[in-house]
Each structure stands twice: as C-alpha cells, then as structure tokens.
C-alpha cells in the first residue's frame, strides 16, 4: 500500500495521510486517515514531517509566542524550518529516554 493512493469521494480526491509519519515509526492501519488531497499537500507544505503533538507546539510558539518573552511578529522560512527540526529533535530525545527507562 502506498501513502498517496488517491480516492474520489463526492468529486474530491482523498489521499491517505499517516498521523505519525512512516519515516518516524508510524505504520498503517489505525495510523492512516483519509483527507482531501489539497489539504494533505498544504499540511506537508506548512508542517513538513511533524507529528500532531509537534504541530500543536509549533502553533503555540509561532502564533501564540509560547516560551518567549514577547511574541515574534514575523518568521523567515529558515527560522520556521529550524523550529521544525528543533521540535523533531526534542521528540526523538524524549522517545529515546522513554525507551531506556523500559
């Protein structure tokens, strides 16, 4: 099964989206939702390969200024990309810590 098998539903192309990216350990089955193709493309354009938890953190930082003394008025594409990498790295470190405790 491929990730981007398009399905037509009410004249809207639906595509399979992995809730947890396959490249980050997500599988198929319960990890897949069908969403409109244009939404899927927009999601990955904006959020790249972030998990839902990381997207939530991303939105809090970018749009609400969480963790900053004051809200940043504008972000460059490079800053947004670096923030995505930082959030992914923090998640990977936390996952490794959890695995070591088991």
Gaussian input, Z-matrix of N, CA and C with variables (Angstrom, degrees):
# hf/3-21g

backbone

0 1
 N
 C     1     B1
 C     2     B2     1     A1
 N     3     B3     2     A2     1     D1
 C     4     B4     3     A3     2     D2
 C     5     B5     4     A4     3     D3
 N     6     B6     5     A5     4     D4
 C     7     B7     6     A6     5     D5
 C     8     B8     7     A7     6     D6
 N     9     B9     8     A8     7     D7
 C    10    B10     9     A9     8     D8
 C    11    B11    10    A10     9     D9
 N    12    B12    11    A11    10    D10
 C    13    B13    12    A12    11    D11
 C    14    B14    13    A13    12    D12
 N    15    B15    14    A14    13    D13
 C    16    B16    15    A15    14    D14
 C    17    B17    16    A16    15    D15
 N    18    B18    17    A17    16    D16
 C    19    B19    18    A18    17    D17
 C    20    B20    19    A19    18    D18
 N    21    B21    20    A20    19    D19
 C    22    B22    21    A21    20    D20
 C    23    B23    22    A22    21    D21
 N    24    B24    23    A23    22    D22
 C    25    B25    24    A24    23    D23
 C    26    B26    25    A25    24    D24
 N    27    B27    26    A26    25    D25
 C    28    B28    27    A27    26    D26
 C    29    B29    28    A28    27    D27
 N    30    B30    29    A29    28    D28
 C    31    B31    30    A30    29    D29
 C    32    B32    31    A31    30    D30
 N    33    B33    32    A32    31    D31
 C    34    B34    33    A33    32    D32
 C    35    B35    34    A34    33    D33
 N    36    B36    35    A35    34    D34
 C    37    B37    36    A36    35    D35
 C    38    B38    37    A37    36    D36
 N    39    B39    38    A38    37    D37
 C    40    B40    39    A39    38    D38
 C    41    B41    40    A40    39    D39
 N    42    B42    41    A41    40    D40
 C    43    B43    42    A42    41    D41
 C    44    B44    43    A43    42    D42
 N    45    B45    44    A44    43    D43
 C    46    B46    45    A45    44    D44
 C    47    B47    46    A46    45    D45
 N    48    B48    47    A47    46    D46
 C    49    B49    48    A48    47    D47
 C    50    B50    49    A49    48    D48
 N    51    B51    50    A50    49    D49
 C    52    B52    51    A51    50    D50
 C    53    B53    52    A52    51    D51
 N    54    B54    53    A53    52    D52
 C    55    B55    54    A54    53    D53
 C    56    B56    55    A55    54    D54
 N    57    B57    56    A56    55    D55
 C    58    B58    57    A57    56    D56
 C    59    B59    58    A58    57    D57
 N    60    B60    59    A59    58    D58
 C    61    B61    60    A60    59    D59
 C    62    B62    61    A61    60    D60
 N    63    B63    62    A62    61    D61
 C    64    B64    63    A63    62    D62
 C    65    B65    64    A64    63    D63
 N    66    B66    65    A65    64    D64
 C    67    B67    66    A66    65    D65
 C    68    B68    67    A67    66    D66
 N    69    B69    68    A68    67    D67
 C    70    B70    69    A69    68    D68
 C    71    B71    70    A70    69    D69
 N    72    B72    71    A71    70    D70
 C    73    B73    72    A72    71    D71
 C    74    B74    73    A73    72    D72
 N    75    B75    74    A74    73    D73
 C    76    B76    75    A75    74    D74
 C    77    B77    76    A76    75    D75
 N    78    B78    77    A77    76    D76
 C    79    B79    78    A78    77    D77
 C    80    B80    79    A79    78    D78
 N    81    B81    80    A80    79    D79
 C    82    B82    81    A81    80    D80
 C    83    B83    82    A82    81    D81
 N    84    B84    83    A83    82    D82
 C    85    B85    84    A84    83    D83
 C    86    B86    85    A85    84    D84
 N    87    B87    86    A86    85    D85
 C    88    B88    87    A87    86    D86
 C    89    B89    88    A88    87    D87
 N    90    B90    89    A89    88    D88
 C    91    B91    90    A90    89    D89
 C    92    B92    91    A91    90    D90
 N    93    B93    92    A92    91    D91
 C    94    B94    93    A93    92    D92
 C    95    B95    94    A94    93    D93
 N    96    B96    95    A95    94    D94
 C    97    B97    96    A96    95    D95
 C    98    B98    97    A97    96    D96
 N    99    B99    98    A98    97    D97
 C   100   B100    99    A99    98    D98
 C   101   B101   100   A100    99    D99
 N   102   B102   101   A101   100   D100
 C   103   B103   102   A102   101   D101
 C   104   B104   103   A103   102   D102
 N   105   B105   104   A104   103   D103
 C   106   B106   105   A105   104   D104
 C   107   B107   106   A106   105   D105
 N   108   B108   107   A107   106   D106
 C   109   B109   108   A108   107   D107
 C   110   B110   109   A109   108   D108
 N   111   B111   110   A110   109   D109
 C   112   B112   111   A111   110   D110
 C   113   B113   112   A112   111   D111
 N   114   B114   113   A113   112   D112
 C   115   B115   114   A114   113   D113
 C   116   B116   115   A115   114   D114
 N   117   B117   116   A116   115   D115
 C   118   B118   117   A117   116   D116
 C   119   B119   118   A118   117   D117
 N   120   B120   119   A119   118   D118
 C   121   B121   120   A120   119   D119
 C   122   B122   121   A121   120   D120
 N   123   B123   122   A122   121   D121
 C   124   B124   123   A123   122   D122
 C   125   B125   124   A124   123   D123
 N   126   B126   125   A125   124   D124
 C   127   B127   126   A126   125   D125
 C   128   B128   127   A127   126   D126
 N   129   B129   128   A128   127   D127
 C   130   B130   129   A129   128   D128
 C   131   B131   130   A130   129   D129
 N   132   B132   131   A131   130   D130
 C   133   B133   132   A132   131   D131
 C   134   B134   133   A133   132   D132
 N   135   B135   134   A134   133   D133
 C   136   B136   135   A135   134   D134
 C   137   B137   136   A136   135   D135
 N   138   B138   137   A137   136   D136
 C   139   B139   138   A138   137   D137
 C   140   B140   139   A139   138   D138
 N   141   B141   140   A140   139   D139
 C   142   B142   141   A141   140   D140
 C   143   B143   142   A142   141   D141
 N   144   B144   143   A143   142   D142
 C   145   B145   144   A144   143   D143
 C   146   B146   145   A145   144   D144
 N   147   B147   146   A146   145   D145
 C   148   B148   147   A147   146   D146
 C   149   B149   148   A148   147   D147
 N   150   B150   149   A149   148   D148
 C   151   B151   150   A150   149   D149
 C   152   B152   151   A151   150   D150
 N   153   B153   152   A152   151   D151
 C   154   B154   153   A153   152   D152
 C   155   B155   154   A154   153   D153
 N   156   B156   155   A155   154   D154
 C   157   B157   156   A156   155   D155
 C   158   B158   157   A157   156   D156
 N   159   B159   158   A158   157   D157
 C   160   B160   159   A159   158   D158
 C   161   B161   160   A160   159   D159
 N   162   B162   161   A161   160   D160
 C   163   B163   162   A162   161   D161
 C   164   B164   163   A163   162   D162
 N   165   B165   164   A164   163   D163
 C   166   B166   165   A165   164   D164
 C   167   B167   166   A166   165   D165
 N   168   B168   167   A167   166   D166
 C   169   B169   168   A168   167   D167
 C   170   B170   169   A169   168   D168
 N   171   B171   170   A170   169   D169
 C   172   B172   171   A171   170   D170
 C   173   B173   172   A172   171   D171
 N   174   B174   173   A173   172   D172
 C   175   B175   174   A174   173   D173
 C   176   B176   175   A175   174   D174
 N   177   B177   176   A176   175   D175
 C   178   B178   177   A177   176   D176
 C   179   B179   178   A178   177   D177
 N   180   B180   179   A179   178   D178
 C   181   B181   180   A180   179   D179
 C   182   B182   181   A181   180   D180
 N   183   B183   182   A182   181   D181
 C   184   B184   183   A183   182   D182
 C   185   B185   184   A184   183   D183
 N   186   B186   185   A185   184   D184
 C   187   B187   186   A186   185   D185
 C   188   B188   187   A187   186   D186
 N   189   B189   188   A188   187   D187
 C   190   B190   189   A189   188   D188
 C   191   B191   190   A190   189   D189
 N   192   B192   191   A191   190   D190
 C   193   B193   192   A192   191   D191
 C   194   B194   193   A193   192   D192
 N   195   B195   194   A194   193   D193
 C   196   B196   195   A195   194   D194
 C   197   B197   196   A196   195   D195
 N   198   B198   197   A197   196   D196
 C   199   B199   198   A198   197   D197
 C   200   B200   199   A199   198   D198
 N   201   B201   200   A200   199   D199
 C   202   B202   201   A201   200   D200
 C   203   B203   202   A202   201   D201
 N   204   B204   203   A203   202   D202
 C   205   B205   204   A204   203   D203
 C   206   B206   205   A205   204   D204
 N   207   B207   206   A206   205   D205
 C   208   B208   207   A207   206   D206
 C   209   B209   208   A208   207   D207
 N   210   B210   209   A209   208   D208
 C   211   B211   210   A210   209   D209
 C   212   B212   211   A211   210   D210
 N   213   B213   212   A212   211   D211
 C   214   B214   213   A213   212   D212
 C   215   B215   214   A214   213   D213
 N   216   B216   215   A215   214   D214
 C   217   B217   216   A216   215   D215
 C   218   B218   217   A217   216   D216
 N   219   B219   218   A218   217   D217
 C   220   B220   219   A219   218   D218
 C   221   B221   220   A220   219   D219
 N   222   B222   221   A221   220   D220
 C   223   B223   222   A222   221   D221
 C   224   B224   223   A223   222   D222
 N   225   B225   224   A224   223   D223
 C   226   B226   225   A225   224   D224
 C   227   B227   226   A226   225   D225
 N   228   B228   227   A227   226   D226
 C   229   B229   228   A228   227   D227
 C   230   B230   229   A229   228   D228
 N   231   B231   230   A230   229   D229
 C   232   B232   231   A231   230   D230
 C   233   B233   232   A232   231   D231
 N   234   B234   233   A233   232   D232
 C   235   B235   234   A234   233   D233
 C   236   B236   235   A235   234   D234
 N   237   B237   236   A236   235   D235
 C   238   B238   237   A237   236   D236
 C   239   B239   238   A238   237   D237
 N   240   B240   239   A239   238   D238
 C   241   B241   240   A240   239   D239
 C   242   B242   241   A241   240   D240
 N   243   B243   242   A242   241   D241
 C   244   B244   243   A243   242   D242
 C   245   B245   244   A244   243   D243
 N   246   B246   245   A245   244   D244
 C   247   B247   246   A246   245   D245
 C   248   B248   247   A247   246   D246
 N   249   B249   248   A248   247   D247
 C   250   B250   249   A249   248   D248
 C   251   B251   250   A250   249   D249
 N   252   B252   251   A251   250   D250
 C   253   B253   252   A252   251   D251
 C   254   B254   253   A253   252   D252
 N   255   B255   254   A254   253   D253
 C   256   B256   255   A255   254   D254
 C   257   B257   256   A256   255   D255
 N   258   B258   257   A257   256   D256
 C   259   B259   258   A258   257   D257
 C   260   B260   259   A259   258   D258
 N   261   B261   260   A260   259   D259
 C   262   B262   261   A261   260   D260
 C   263   B263   262   A262   261   D261
 N   264   B264   263   A263   262   D262
 C   265   B265   264   A264   263   D263
 C   266   B266   265   A265   264   D264
 N   267   B267   266   A266   265   D265
 C   268   B268   267   A267   266   D266
 C   269   B269   268   A268   267   D267
 N   270   B270   269   A269   268   D268
 C   271   B271   270   A270   269   D269
 C   272   B272   271   A271   270   D270
 N   273   B273   272   A272   271   D271
 C   274   B274   273   A273   272   D272
 C   275   B275   274   A274   273   D273
 N   276   B276   275   A275   274   D274
 C   277   B277   276   A276   275   D275
 C   278   B278   277   A277   276   D276
 N   279   B279   278   A278   277   D277
 C   280   B280   279   A279   278   D278
 C   281   B281   280   A280   279   D279
 N   282   B282   281   A281   280   D280
 C   283   B283   282   A282   281   D281
 C   284   B284   283   A283   282   D282
 N   285   B285   284   A284   283   D283
 C   286   B286   285   A285   284   D284
 C   287   B287   286   A286   285   D285
 N   288   B288   287   A287   286   D286
 C   289   B289   288   A288   287   D287
 C   290   B290   289   A289   288   D288
 N   291   B291   290   A290   289   D289
 C   292   B292   291   A291   290   D290
 C   293   B293   292   A292   291   D291
 N   294   B294   293   A293   292   D292
 C   295   B295   294   A294   293   D293
 C   296   B296   295   A295   294   D294
 N   297   B297   296   A296   295   D295
 C   298   B298   297   A297   296   D296
 C   299   B299   298   A298   297   D297
 N   300   B300   299   A299   298   D298
 C   301   B301   300   A300   299   D299
 C   302   B302   301   A301   300   D300
 N   303   B303   302   A302   301   D301
 C   304   B304   303   A303   302   D302
 C   305   B305   304   A304   303   D303

   B1=1.4460
   B2=1.5241
   B3=1.3129
   B4=1.4515
   B5=1.5167
   B6=1.3038
   B7=1.4661
   B8=1.5215
   B9=1.3177
   B10=1.4609
   B11=1.5238
   B12=1.3333
   B13=1.4599
   B14=1.5187
   B15=1.3198
   B16=1.4605
   B17=1.5212
   B18=1.3108
   B19=1.4553
   B20=1.5224
   B21=1.3190
   B22=1.4644
   B23=1.5186
   B24=1.3124
   B25=1.4552
   B26=1.5188
   B27=1.3182
   B28=1.4708
   B29=1.5282
   B30=1.3286
   B31=1.4664
   B32=1.5257
   B33=1.3088
   B34=1.4554
   B35=1.5185
   B36=1.3239
   B37=1.4604
   B38=1.5197
   B39=1.3192
   B40=1.4631
   B41=1.5184
   B42=1.3162
   B43=1.4516
   B44=1.5232
   B45=1.3125
   B46=1.4614
   B47=1.5265
   B48=1.3232
   B49=1.4617
   B50=1.5215
   B51=1.3220
   B52=1.4609
   B53=1.5272
   B54=1.3170
   B55=1.4612
   B56=1.5233
   B57=1.3219
   B58=1.4621
   B59=1.5310
   B60=1.3261
   B61=1.4693
   B62=1.5296
   B63=1.3340
   B64=1.4683
   B65=1.5166
   B66=1.3234
   B67=1.4695
   B68=1.5204
   B69=1.3411
   B70=1.4544
   B71=1.5220
   B72=1.3453
   B73=1.4552
   B74=1.5144
   B75=1.3113
   B76=1.4624
   B77=1.5157
   B78=1.3016
   B79=1.4592
   B80=1.5098
   B81=1.3110
   B82=1.4650
   B83=1.5179
   B84=1.3030
   B85=1.4663
   B86=1.5158
   B87=1.3312
   B88=1.4690
   B89=1.5293
   B90=1.3012
   B91=1.4633
   B92=1.5295
   B93=1.3209
   B94=1.4618
   B95=1.5232
   B96=1.3310
   B97=1.4609
   B98=1.5223
   B99=1.3307
   B100=1.4568
   B101=1.5223
   B102=1.3206
   B103=1.4579
   B104=1.5236
   B105=1.3475
   B106=1.4606
   B107=1.5308
   B108=1.3202
   B109=1.4568
   B110=1.5228
   B111=1.3279
   B112=1.4782
   B113=1.5267
   B114=1.3358
   B115=1.4688
   B116=1.5325
   B117=1.3183
   B118=1.4589
   B119=1.5260
   B120=1.3138
   B121=1.4654
   B122=1.5252
   B123=1.3308
   B124=1.4668
   B125=1.5310
   B126=1.3419
   B127=1.4632
   B128=1.5228
   B129=1.3395
   B130=1.4612
   B131=1.5271
   B132=1.3248
   B133=1.4626
   B134=1.5251
   B135=1.3198
   B136=1.4695
   B137=1.5304
   B138=1.3309
   B139=1.4626
   B140=1.5252
   B141=1.3110
   B142=1.4540
   B143=1.5153
   B144=1.3047
   B145=1.4543
   B146=1.5344
   B147=1.3300
   B148=1.4643
   B149=1.5218
   B150=1.3239
   B151=1.4610
   B152=1.5291
   B153=1.3365
   B154=1.4698
   B155=1.5311
   B156=1.3187
   B157=1.4676
   B158=1.5297
   B159=1.3255
   B160=1.4669
   B161=1.5296
   B162=1.3368
   B163=1.4710
   B164=1.5230
   B165=1.3207
   B166=1.4609
   B167=1.5287
   B168=1.3278
   B169=1.4683
   B170=1.5325
   B171=1.3178
   B172=1.4649
   B173=1.5362
   B174=1.3278
   B175=1.4778
   B176=1.5249
   B177=1.3286
   B178=1.4678
   B179=1.5334
   B180=1.3046
   B181=1.4670
   B182=1.5256
   B183=1.3286
   B184=1.4715
   B185=1.5170
   B186=1.3291
   B187=1.4645
   B188=1.5188
   B189=1.3296
   B190=1.4612
   B191=1.5202
   B192=1.3277
   B193=1.4566
   B194=1.5217
   B195=1.3312
   B196=1.4686
   B197=1.5265
   B198=1.3366
   B199=1.4539
   B200=1.5223
   B201=1.3071
   B202=1.4645
   B203=1.5231
   B204=1.3268
   B205=1.4624
   B206=1.5281
   B207=1.3312
   B208=1.4621
   B209=1.5173
   B210=1.3198
   B211=1.4535
   B212=1.5262
   B213=1.3058
   B214=1.4622
   B215=1.5261
   B216=1.3341
   B217=1.4588
   B218=1.5183
   B219=1.3127
   B220=1.4620
   B221=1.5238
   B222=1.3195
   B223=1.4506
   B224=1.5208
   B225=1.3142
   B226=1.4630
   B227=1.5261
   B228=1.3188
   B229=1.4623
   B230=1.5272
   B231=1.3199
   B232=1.4685
   B233=1.5257
   B234=1.3282
   B235=1.4678
   B236=1.5323
   B237=1.3365
   B238=1.4586
   B239=1.5248
   B240=1.3236
   B241=1.4690
   B242=1.5296
   B243=1.3288
   B244=1.4641
   B245=1.5261
   B246=1.3275
   B247=1.4641
   B248=1.5289
   B249=1.3345
   B250=1.4626
   B251=1.5272
   B252=1.3265
   B253=1.4666
   B254=1.5226
   B255=1.3240
   B256=1.4688
   B257=1.5322
   B258=1.3267
   B259=1.4592
   B260=1.5287
   B261=1.3323
   B262=1.4693
   B263=1.5247
   B264=1.3259
   B265=1.4640
   B266=1.5231
   B267=1.3246
   B268=1.4712
   B269=1.5267
   B270=1.3366
   B271=1.4678
   B272=1.5221
   B273=1.3313
   B274=1.4696
   B275=1.5257
   B276=1.3191
   B277=1.4703
   B278=1.5270
   B279=1.3473
   B280=1.4678
   B281=1.5288
   B282=1.3403
   B283=1.4643
   B284=1.5260
   B285=1.3284
   B286=1.4653
   B287=1.5164
   B288=1.3291
   B289=1.4683
   B290=1.5189
   B291=1.3365
   B292=1.4732
   B293=1.5290
   B294=1.3217
   B295=1.4693
   B296=1.5202
   B297=1.3241
   B298=1.4710
   B299=1.5294
   B300=1.3218
   B301=1.4682
   B302=1.5205
   B303=1.3339
   B304=1.4707
   B305=1.4698
   A1=108.96
   A2=117.08
   A3=121.66
   A4=109.87
   A5=115.38
   A6=121.50
   A7=112.66
   A8=117.81
   A9=119.82
   A10=113.27
   A11=118.48
   A12=120.75
   A13=107.40
   A14=117.25
   A15=121.03
   A16=111.00
   A17=115.77
   A18=123.71
   A19=106.77
   A20=117.64
   A21=120.44
   A22=109.88
   A23=116.35
   A24=122.74
   A25=106.86
   A26=117.13
   A27=121.98
   A28=111.64
   A29=116.28
   A30=123.36
   A31=113.41
   A32=116.83
   A33=121.48
   A34=107.57
   A35=116.69
   A36=119.39
   A37=109.24
   A38=114.72
   A39=120.48
   A40=108.13
   A41=115.76
   A42=120.90
   A43=109.07
   A44=115.45
   A45=120.71
   A46=109.82
   A47=115.08
   A48=121.13
   A49=108.32
   A50=116.41
   A51=121.10
   A52=109.25
   A53=116.53
   A54=120.93
   A55=109.42
   A56=116.81
   A57=121.08
   A58=105.49
   A59=117.98
   A60=120.49
   A61=112.34
   A62=115.44
   A63=120.14
   A64=111.02
   A65=116.04
   A66=119.86
   A67=112.45
   A68=116.30
   A69=120.74
   A70=111.48
   A71=114.89
   A72=120.02
   A73=116.03
   A74=117.96
   A75=120.60
   A76=111.06
   A77=116.32
   A78=120.78
   A79=111.38
   A80=115.38
   A81=121.23
   A82=108.74
   A83=118.68
   A84=121.63
   A85=112.37
   A86=116.54
   A87=121.92
   A88=112.53
   A89=117.24
   A90=121.86
   A91=112.19
   A92=118.60
   A93=121.81
   A94=110.21
   A95=114.99
   A96=121.86
   A97=107.65
   A98=116.54
   A99=120.88
   A100=108.49
   A101=116.06
   A102=120.70
   A103=108.82
   A104=117.56
   A105=119.52
   A106=110.91
   A107=115.51
   A108=122.03
   A109=111.98
   A110=117.64
   A111=119.02
   A112=111.86
   A113=117.09
   A114=121.02
   A115=108.94
   A116=116.23
   A117=121.51
   A118=110.53
   A119=116.11
   A120=120.05
   A121=110.87
   A122=116.72
   A123=120.57
   A124=110.93
   A125=116.26
   A126=121.15
   A127=110.62
   A128=115.85
   A129=119.59
   A130=112.47
   A131=117.17
   A132=119.93
   A133=110.08
   A134=116.10
   A135=120.41
   A136=112.10
   A137=116.42
   A138=120.44
   A139=114.54
   A140=118.17
   A141=120.81
   A142=111.50
   A143=116.29
   A144=123.40
   A145=111.85
   A146=116.86
   A147=120.36
   A148=111.19
   A149=115.94
   A150=121.26
   A151=108.06
   A152=116.68
   A153=119.50
   A154=111.80
   A155=116.96
   A156=120.43
   A157=110.48
   A158=116.45
   A159=120.58
   A160=111.06
   A161=117.03
   A162=120.47
   A163=109.26
   A164=116.52
   A165=120.98
   A166=110.18
   A167=117.32
   A168=121.41
   A169=110.45
   A170=116.59
   A171=122.93
   A172=109.85
   A173=115.88
   A174=120.98
   A175=110.70
   A176=116.86
   A177=119.74
   A178=111.47
   A179=116.83
   A180=120.59
   A181=110.95
   A182=116.48
   A183=120.64
   A184=112.35
   A185=117.56
   A186=119.90
   A187=114.72
   A188=117.45
   A189=119.81
   A190=112.94
   A191=117.12
   A192=120.78
   A193=114.29
   A194=117.78
   A195=120.82
   A196=110.78
   A197=115.69
   A198=121.35
   A199=113.98
   A200=116.99
   A201=121.41
   A202=109.04
   A203=115.06
   A204=118.71
   A205=111.01
   A206=116.02
   A207=119.20
   A208=109.08
   A209=114.20
   A210=120.98
   A211=110.49
   A212=116.48
   A213=122.11
   A214=108.22
   A215=117.08
   A216=120.32
   A217=113.28
   A218=118.06
   A219=119.61
   A220=110.08
   A221=114.92
   A222=122.64
   A223=108.31
   A224=116.87
   A225=119.84
   A226=107.70
   A227=116.48
   A228=120.87
   A229=109.85
   A230=116.79
   A231=120.78
   A232=111.03
   A233=117.48
   A234=120.77
   A235=111.14
   A236=116.55
   A237=120.23
   A238=110.76
   A239=116.03
   A240=120.93
   A241=110.18
   A242=117.00
   A243=120.50
   A244=111.21
   A245=116.73
   A246=120.49
   A247=109.88
   A248=117.53
   A249=120.52
   A250=110.67
   A251=116.62
   A252=120.57
   A253=111.68
   A254=116.24
   A255=120.63
   A256=110.72
   A257=117.04
   A258=120.55
   A259=111.12
   A260=116.88
   A261=120.08
   A262=110.83
   A263=116.51
   A264=121.01
   A265=110.67
   A266=117.36
   A267=120.98
   A268=111.19
   A269=116.57
   A270=120.66
   A271=110.73
   A272=116.92
   A273=120.68
   A274=111.28
   A275=117.44
   A276=121.50
   A277=110.39
   A278=116.37
   A279=120.57
   A280=111.00
   A281=117.36
   A282=120.81
   A283=111.04
   A284=117.67
   A285=121.22
   A286=110.67
   A287=116.84
   A288=120.51
   A289=110.69
   A290=116.40
   A291=120.56
   A292=110.64
   A293=117.09
   A294=120.83
   A295=111.54
   A296=117.84
   A297=121.29
   A298=110.98
   A299=117.04
   A300=120.80
   A301=111.91
   A302=117.08
   A303=120.53
   A304=113.10
   D1=132.61
   D2=178.11
   D3=-99.59
   D4=156.26
   D5=-177.06
   D6=-66.46
   D7=-38.00
   D8=-170.66
   D9=-107.36
   D10=40.68
   D11=173.13
   D12=-73.54
   D13=113.66
   D14=-176.81
   D15=-79.73
   D16=142.52
   D17=178.62
   D18=-129.47
   D19=135.76
   D20=177.68
   D21=-91.39
   D22=132.40
   D23=178.37
   D24=-142.21
   D25=114.98
   D26=-177.38
   D27=49.99
   D28=48.19
   D29=-179.80
   D30=61.16
   D31=21.68
   D32=177.60
   D33=-121.33
   D34=124.77
   D35=178.71
   D36=-75.14
   D37=123.79
   D38=176.61
   D39=-103.60
   D40=148.45
   D41=179.11
   D42=-134.70
   D43=155.34
   D44=-178.84
   D45=-82.13
   D46=127.85
   D47=178.82
   D48=-119.51
   D49=128.80
   D50=177.20
   D51=-82.73
   D52=123.73
   D53=179.71
   D54=-61.73
   D55=-50.66
   D56=170.99
   D57=-103.06
   D58=119.14
   D59=-175.51
   D60=-52.01
   D61=139.54
   D62=178.61
   D63=-58.00
   D64=-37.75
   D65=-178.90
   D66=-66.29
   D67=-11.06
   D68=-179.35
   D69=-118.06
   D70=23.81
   D71=174.09
   D72=99.60
   D73=0.17
   D74=178.97
   D75=-78.73
   D76=141.44
   D77=179.84
   D78=-105.19
   D79=-158.46
   D80=177.65
   D81=-98.92
   D82=-154.90
   D83=178.68
   D84=70.38
   D85=-120.98
   D86=-177.22
   D87=-68.69
   D88=-8.95
   D89=-178.35
   D90=-88.40
   D91=3.19
   D92=-176.70
   D93=-115.54
   D94=136.55
   D95=170.99
   D96=-126.70
   D97=150.02
   D98=175.85
   D99=-93.79
   D100=126.66
   D101=178.31
   D102=-135.39
   D103=157.25
   D104=178.28
   D105=-58.21
   D106=141.58
   D107=-176.94
   D108=-55.20
   D109=-43.68
   D110=-177.77
   D111=-66.82
   D112=-32.80
   D113=176.34
   D114=-69.37
   D115=-41.66
   D116=179.89
   D117=-60.60
   D118=-46.37
   D119=179.34
   D120=-63.73
   D121=-42.06
   D122=178.99
   D123=-63.81
   D124=-41.69
   D125=179.03
   D126=-54.35
   D127=-51.45
   D128=-176.72
   D129=-72.56
   D130=-26.25
   D131=175.11
   D132=-67.52
   D133=-41.29
   D134=-177.13
   D135=-83.44
   D136=-46.69
   D137=-171.04
   D138=-106.41
   D139=-2.01
   D140=178.58
   D141=57.11
   D142=-123.99
   D143=-174.55
   D144=-109.05
   D145=27.65
   D146=-178.67
   D147=-74.39
   D148=149.58
   D149=172.10
   D150=-79.64
   D151=169.47
   D152=179.52
   D153=-59.56
   D154=-40.68
   D155=178.92
   D156=-62.31
   D157=-41.69
   D158=179.94
   D159=-68.07
   D160=-35.68
   D161=177.09
   D162=-62.46
   D163=-42.56
   D164=178.17
   D165=-59.72
   D166=-45.67
   D167=178.45
   D168=-64.11
   D169=-41.95
   D170=179.34
   D171=-57.37
   D172=-48.42
   D173=-179.48
   D174=-63.89
   D175=-42.05
   D176=178.58
   D177=-60.60
   D178=-41.54
   D179=-178.24
   D180=-72.59
   D181=-50.33
   D182=-174.18
   D183=-70.88
   D184=-46.44
   D185=-172.55
   D186=-97.41
   D187=-22.04
   D188=-178.65
   D189=-112.62
   D190=-9.56
   D191=178.05
   D192=73.68
   D193=20.62
   D194=-178.03
   D195=-59.13
   D196=136.11
   D197=178.09
   D198=80.47
   D199=7.56
   D200=179.32
   D201=-121.98
   D202=153.02
   D203=177.67
   D204=-66.19
   D205=-37.42
   D206=173.73
   D207=-144.05
   D208=153.73
   D209=-176.12
   D210=-67.71
   D211=132.06
   D212=178.95
   D213=-76.00
   D214=132.43
   D215=-175.70
   D216=-78.61
   D217=-33.10
   D218=179.76
   D219=-146.21
   D220=151.90
   D221=-178.51
   D222=-125.91
   D223=140.34
   D224=172.78
   D225=-85.23
   D226=162.33
   D227=177.67
   D228=-59.43
   D229=-38.57
   D230=179.99
   D231=-64.47
   D232=-41.62
   D233=178.95
   D234=-64.64
   D235=-40.07
   D236=178.73
   D237=-65.12
   D238=-41.05
   D239=178.45
   D240=-63.82
   D241=-44.21
   D242=179.12
   D243=-63.47
   D244=-35.96
   D245=176.88
   D246=-64.93
   D247=-42.23
   D248=176.62
   D249=-58.15
   D250=-46.74
   D251=179.60
   D252=-62.37
   D253=-40.28
   D254=179.28
   D255=-62.32
   D256=-44.99
   D257=-179.93
   D258=-65.07
   D259=-41.19
   D260=177.90
   D261=-63.16
   D262=-42.47
   D263=179.69
   D264=-62.68
   D265=-43.84
   D266=178.88
   D267=-60.86
   D268=-40.39
   D269=178.18
   D270=-64.19
   D271=-45.38
   D272=-179.46
   D273=-62.19
   D274=-40.95
   D275=178.02
   D276=-63.39
   D277=-44.33
   D278=179.34
   D279=-63.67
   D280=-40.30
   D281=178.77
   D282=-64.58
   D283=-39.17
   D284=178.60
   D285=-65.12
   D286=-40.47
   D287=177.98
   D288=-61.75
   D289=-42.54
   D290=-179.95
   D291=-63.52
   D292=-40.79
   D293=179.28
   D294=-65.20
   D295=-36.11
   D296=-179.71
   D297=-68.71
   D298=-32.35
   D299=-178.76
   D300=-71.67
   D301=-23.04
   D302=-176.74
   D303=-77.05

